[in-house]
Amino acid sequence: MLGGAFSTMGRYWKQLFGMAGALYGGAALLMAAAVAIAYSAVSDHLDRVVSLDYDEGASSSDIVPLVTAGCLLALLGIVTMAIVSGLMYAAVPAVLQDAVLGRPVAFSTVWRKAWAHVAPVIGALILTALVAMVPVLLVMAVFIGAIISLVTMDSGGGAATAITLGVVGVLITGPLAAWIWIKVSLAPAAVVFEGQGPVAALRRSSQLVRGDWWRIFGITLLAGVIAGAAGYVIQMPFSILGLFPGMIGTASLEDDPSPTAVMVAMSGYLVATLLGQLVSQIISTTFPQLVTGLLYVDRRMRTENLGPVLAEAAGVPAQGPVPPPYGGGAPQW
């Protein structure tokens, strides 16, 4: 499975990395432009807040614009990443649809298929996160309630009891959340391959995972570890290279620099770090999704005899019955 993912990545790297680079690069440029616009709008308020002495309080006329700008940037970031993630989760199965048949696929075709399925894929991702977070949220609610009760009762062993409850809750809900997550992990692939809606895709994923949970869990975990390690190794050189312009820029700062001067001095480090994060994000997102998509195809081949259908779609003629060896007798395996 991992070998198939590496092979697919090698054959279709232009489509996969091109799509990921366009999406994450476009998102980074959009957020950079939004930050620049927001900073130009509230720079005066920010300068006044930063220049305050320790014993001075900021006025509401300065705080409100800063909080508003921060909230708008956060909202834009959430919406942007939701769309980008949905497109990326849809693009990888779109590439696999032709990859499993050995056919070439154009970038425009991948984009068209991904955009056509982005809404149900985002819905499936949101439902997946909500379903997997339910047990964790329940334990958090119980944990917070226990802390409040222990504090109001002024119990001397309240901290130890609360910590014990938290640890037990994590040990109980962590495996449950992981089990749910793997059960619905094939939902984005089901959306793209079968045109399912979000809820139907979750049910379809649960059906395909049934009876093979541990294998899918192990392969998915290993793919995530490989992608994370590769992303970290890729990001390190960019971070190290970014230190040099950062040190040179900060050395020229005055004793009391303005926020603008600090941002200009650190621009080289920020650009190198963001570029490293971009490349790391492309790898750490693409590879696990390739593995998940191949797991979806593998489960359908094992449980639904998808092999002949794929062979027919690829134009491979169906094979007839195997003749007995040496003119008679049953075949020996």
C-alpha positions as CSV (number, residue, x, y, z in Angstrom):
1,M,0.0,0.0,0.0
2,L,2.8,2.4,0.9
3,G,4.7,1.4,-2.2
4,G,1.7,2.1,-4.3
5,A,1.4,5.5,-2.8
6,F,5.0,6.3,-3.5
7,S,4.6,4.9,-7.1
8,T,1.5,7.0,-7.7
9,M,3.2,10.1,-6.3
10,G,6.1,9.5,-8.6
11,R,4.0,9.1,-11.7
12,Y,1.5,11.9,-11.0
13,W,3.6,14.3,-9.0
14,K,2.8,17.2,-11.4
15,Q,-0.9,16.9,-10.8
16,L,-0.7,16.2,-7.1
17,F,2.0,18.7,-6.1
18,G,0.8,21.2,-8.6
19,M,-2.7,21.1,-7.1
20,A,-1.4,21.3,-3.6
21,G,1.1,24.1,-4.4
22,A,-1.6,26.1,-6.1
23,L,-4.1,25.7,-3.2
24,Y,-1.8,26.2,-0.3
25,G,0.3,28.8,-2.1
26,G,-2.9,30.7,-3.0
27,A,-4.1,30.4,0.5
28,A,-0.8,31.8,1.9
29,L,-0.9,34.7,-0.5
30,L,-4.5,35.5,0.3
31,M,-3.8,35.4,4.1
32,A,-0.7,37.6,3.6
33,A,-2.7,40.1,1.7
34,A,-5.4,40.1,4.3
35,V,-2.8,40.6,7.1
36,A,-1.2,43.5,5.2
37,I,-4.6,45.1,4.7
38,A,-5.6,44.6,8.3
39,Y,-2.3,45.9,9.6
40,S,-2.5,49.0,7.4
41,A,-6.0,49.6,8.8
42,V,-5.1,49.2,12.5
43,S,-1.4,50.1,12.6
44,D,-2.0,53.3,14.5
45,H,-4.0,51.5,17.2
46,L,-1.3,48.8,17.4
47,D,1.5,51.3,17.8
48,R,-0.4,53.1,20.6
49,V,-1.0,49.8,22.4
50,V,2.6,48.6,22.0
51,S,4.0,51.9,23.2
52,L,2.1,51.9,26.4
53,D,4.0,51.8,29.7
54,Y,3.5,48.8,32.0
55,D,1.2,50.8,34.3
56,E,-1.0,52.2,31.6
57,G,-4.1,50.6,30.2
58,A,-5.2,50.5,26.6
59,S,-8.4,52.4,25.7
60,S,-11.3,50.6,24.2
61,S,-11.0,52.8,21.1
62,D,-7.7,51.0,20.4
63,I,-8.6,47.5,21.6
64,V,-11.9,47.1,19.7
65,P,-10.3,47.6,16.2
66,L,-7.5,45.2,17.0
67,V,-9.9,42.5,18.3
68,T,-12.2,43.0,15.3
69,A,-9.3,42.7,12.8
70,G,-8.0,39.6,14.6
71,C,-11.4,38.0,14.6
72,L,-11.9,38.8,10.9
73,L,-8.5,37.3,10.0
74,A,-9.3,34.2,12.0
75,L,-12.6,33.7,10.3
76,L,-11.0,34.2,6.9
77,G,-8.3,31.7,7.8
78,I,-10.9,29.1,8.9
79,V,-13.0,29.5,5.7
80,T,-9.9,29.5,3.5
81,M,-8.4,26.3,5.1
82,A,-11.8,24.6,4.9
83,I,-12.1,25.2,1.2
84,V,-8.4,24.3,0.6
85,S,-8.6,21.1,2.6
86,G,-11.8,20.1,0.9
87,L,-10.3,20.7,-2.5
88,M,-7.2,18.7,-1.6
89,Y,-9.1,15.8,-0.1
90,A,-11.1,15.7,-3.3
91,A,-8.2,16.1,-5.6
92,V,-6.2,13.1,-4.5
93,P,-9.0,10.6,-5.1
94,A,-9.7,12.4,-8.4
95,V,-6.1,11.5,-9.4
96,L,-6.5,8.0,-8.2
97,Q,-9.5,7.4,-10.3
98,D,-7.3,7.5,-13.4
99,A,-4.1,6.2,-11.6
100,V,-5.6,2.8,-10.7
101,L,-6.5,2.4,-14.4
102,G,-3.0,3.5,-15.5
103,R,-4.4,6.4,-17.5
104,P,-2.9,9.9,-17.7
105,V,-4.9,12.8,-16.2
106,A,-4.7,16.5,-16.9
107,F,-4.4,19.1,-14.2
108,S,-7.6,20.7,-15.5
109,T,-9.5,17.4,-15.1
110,V,-8.3,17.1,-11.5
111,W,-9.4,20.6,-10.7
112,R,-12.8,20.1,-12.3
113,K,-13.5,16.9,-10.4
114,A,-12.2,18.3,-7.1
115,W,-14.3,21.5,-7.4
116,A,-17.4,19.4,-8.3
117,H,-17.0,17.4,-5.0
118,V,-15.6,20.1,-2.7
119,A,-18.9,20.8,-0.9
120,P,-19.8,17.2,0.1
121,V,-16.1,16.5,1.0
122,I,-16.1,19.5,3.3
123,G,-19.3,18.2,4.8
124,A,-17.8,14.8,5.3
125,L,-14.7,16.2,6.9
126,I,-16.8,18.4,9.3
127,L,-19.0,15.4,10.2
128,T,-16.0,13.2,10.7
129,A,-14.4,15.7,13.1
130,L,-17.6,16.2,15.0
131,V,-18.3,12.5,15.4
132,A,-14.7,11.8,16.5
133,M,-14.8,14.7,19.0
134,V,-18.0,13.7,20.7
135,P,-16.5,11.3,23.3
136,V,-13.6,13.8,23.9
137,L,-16.1,16.7,24.5
138,L,-18.1,14.6,26.8
139,V,-15.1,13.8,29.0
140,M,-14.0,17.4,28.9
141,A,-17.5,18.4,30.2
142,V,-17.3,15.8,33.0
143,F,-13.7,16.9,33.8
144,I,-14.7,20.6,34.0
145,G,-17.7,19.8,36.1
146,A,-15.6,17.8,38.5
147,I,-13.1,20.6,38.8
148,I,-15.9,23.1,39.6
149,S,-17.5,20.7,42.1
150,L,-14.2,20.1,43.8
151,V,-13.3,23.8,44.0
152,T,-16.7,24.7,45.4
153,M,-16.4,22.0,48.0
154,D,-12.9,23.3,48.8
155,S,-11.5,19.8,48.9
156,G,-7.8,19.4,49.7
157,G,-7.3,16.6,47.2
158,G,-9.3,18.3,44.5
159,A,-6.3,18.8,42.1
160,A,-5.2,15.1,42.4
161,T,-8.8,13.9,41.8
162,A,-9.3,16.2,38.8
163,I,-6.0,15.1,37.3
164,T,-6.9,11.4,37.8
165,L,-10.3,11.9,36.2
166,G,-8.7,13.7,33.3
167,V,-6.1,10.9,32.7
168,V,-8.8,8.2,33.0
169,G,-11.1,10.1,30.6
170,V,-8.3,10.4,28.0
171,L,-7.5,6.7,28.3
172,I,-11.1,5.9,27.7
173,T,-12.1,8.4,25.0
174,G,-8.8,8.4,23.1
175,P,-9.1,4.9,21.7
176,L,-12.8,5.5,21.1
177,A,-12.1,8.6,19.1
178,A,-9.4,6.8,17.1
179,W,-11.8,3.9,16.4
180,I,-14.4,6.3,15.1
181,W,-11.9,8.3,13.1
182,I,-10.7,5.2,11.2
183,K,-14.2,4.0,10.7
184,V,-15.1,7.1,8.7
185,S,-11.6,7.8,7.2
186,L,-12.6,6.6,3.8
187,A,-15.5,9.0,3.5
188,P,-13.7,11.6,1.2
189,A,-12.7,8.9,-1.2
190,A,-16.3,7.5,-1.2
191,V,-17.6,11.0,-2.1
192,V,-15.3,11.3,-5.1
193,F,-15.4,7.7,-6.4
194,E,-19.1,7.1,-5.8
195,G,-20.7,10.6,-5.7
196,Q,-22.0,10.0,-2.2
197,G,-23.3,12.7,0.1
198,P,-21.6,13.5,3.4
199,V,-23.8,11.3,5.6
200,A,-23.9,8.4,3.0
201,A,-20.1,8.6,2.6
202,L,-19.6,8.2,6.4
203,R,-21.9,5.1,6.3
204,R,-20.1,3.8,3.2
205,S,-16.7,4.2,4.9
206,S,-17.9,2.4,8.0
207,Q,-19.1,-0.5,5.8
208,L,-15.8,-0.8,4.0
209,V,-13.7,-0.6,7.1
210,R,-15.7,-3.3,8.9
211,G,-13.6,-6.4,9.5
212,D,-10.3,-4.7,8.6
213,W,-10.0,-1.9,11.2
214,W,-6.6,-2.8,12.6
215,R,-4.9,-3.1,9.2
216,I,-6.3,0.2,8.1
217,F,-5.4,1.8,11.4
218,G,-1.8,0.5,11.2
219,I,-1.3,1.6,7.5
220,T,-2.9,5.0,8.2
221,L,-0.7,5.6,11.3
222,L,2.4,4.6,9.5
223,A,1.6,6.9,6.5
224,G,1.0,9.7,8.9
225,V,4.3,9.1,10.7
226,I,6.2,8.9,7.4
227,A,4.6,12.1,6.1
228,G,5.2,14.0,9.3
229,A,8.9,12.9,9.5
230,A,9.4,13.9,5.8
231,G,7.7,17.2,6.4
232,Y,9.9,18.0,9.4
233,V,13.1,17.1,7.5
234,I,12.1,19.3,4.6
235,Q,11.2,22.2,6.8
236,M,14.4,22.2,8.8
237,P,16.7,23.6,6.1
238,F,14.3,26.5,5.4
239,S,14.2,27.3,9.1
240,I,18.0,27.3,9.4
241,L,18.4,29.4,6.3
242,G,15.8,31.9,7.6
243,L,17.9,32.5,10.7
244,F,20.6,34.3,8.9
245,P,18.6,37.2,7.4
246,G,16.6,37.3,10.7
247,M,19.8,37.8,12.7
248,I,21.1,40.4,10.3
249,G,17.8,42.3,10.3
250,T,17.3,42.3,14.0
251,A,20.9,43.4,14.7
252,S,20.2,46.7,12.9
253,L,17.1,47.5,15.0
254,E,17.1,50.4,17.4
255,D,16.6,50.1,21.1
256,D,12.8,50.8,20.9
257,P,11.8,49.6,17.5
258,S,8.3,49.9,16.1
259,P,6.2,46.9,15.1
260,T,6.7,47.8,11.5
261,A,10.5,47.9,11.8
262,V,10.4,44.5,13.6
263,M,8.3,42.9,10.8
264,V,10.6,44.3,8.1
265,A,13.7,43.0,9.9
266,M,12.2,39.6,10.4
267,S,10.7,39.4,6.8
268,G,13.5,37.1,5.5
269,Y,13.0,34.7,8.3
270,L,9.3,34.7,7.9
271,V,9.4,34.1,4.2
272,A,11.8,31.2,4.6
273,T,9.8,29.7,7.4
274,L,6.5,30.0,5.5
275,L,8.1,28.5,2.3
276,G,9.3,25.6,4.4
277,Q,5.9,25.1,6.0
278,L,4.3,25.3,2.5
279,V,6.5,22.5,1.1
280,S,6.1,20.5,4.3
281,Q,2.3,20.9,4.2
282,I,2.2,19.7,0.6
283,I,4.0,16.5,1.5
284,S,2.3,15.8,4.8
285,T,-1.2,16.3,3.2
286,T,-0.7,14.5,-0.2
287,F,0.9,11.2,1.0
288,P,-1.6,10.2,3.7
289,Q,-4.5,11.0,1.4
290,L,-2.9,8.8,-1.3
291,V,-2.6,6.0,1.1
292,T,-6.2,6.5,2.3
293,G,-7.5,6.5,-1.3
294,L,-5.6,3.3,-2.1
295,L,-7.0,1.7,1.0
296,Y,-10.5,2.6,-0.3
297,V,-9.7,0.9,-3.6
298,D,-8.2,-2.1,-1.8
299,R,-11.2,-2.6,0.4
300,R,-13.6,-2.5,-2.6
301,M,-11.4,-5.0,-4.5
302,R,-11.4,-7.3,-1.5
303,T,-15.0,-7.1,-0.6
304,E,-16.8,-6.2,-3.8
305,N,-14.6,-7.8,-6.5
306,L,-13.7,-4.4,-8.0
307,G,-10.7,-5.9,-9.9
308,P,-12.7,-7.0,-13.0
309,V,-14.5,-3.7,-13.2
310,L,-11.2,-1.8,-13.1
311,A,-9.8,-4.1,-15.7
312,E,-12.8,-3.6,-18.0
313,A,-12.6,0.2,-17.5
314,A,-8.9,0.1,-18.4
315,G,-9.6,-1.8,-21.6
316,V,-8.0,-5.1,-20.5
317,P,-9.9,-8.1,-22.0
318,A,-11.4,-10.4,-19.5
319,Q,-9.6,-13.7,-19.2
320,G,-11.4,-17.0,-19.8
321,P,-11.2,-20.1,-17.7
322,V,-7.7,-21.4,-17.2
323,P,-7.2,-24.6,-19.1
324,P,-6.0,-27.7,-17.1
325,P,-2.2,-28.1,-17.2
326,Y,-0.8,-30.8,-19.5
327,G,-4.2,-31.4,-21.1
328,G,-6.1,-32.6,-18.0
329,G,-6.6,-32.6,-14.3
330,A,-7.2,-29.7,-12.0
331,P,-4.8,-26.8,-11.9
332,Q,-2.1,-27.0,-9.2
333,W,-1.6,-23.9,-7.0
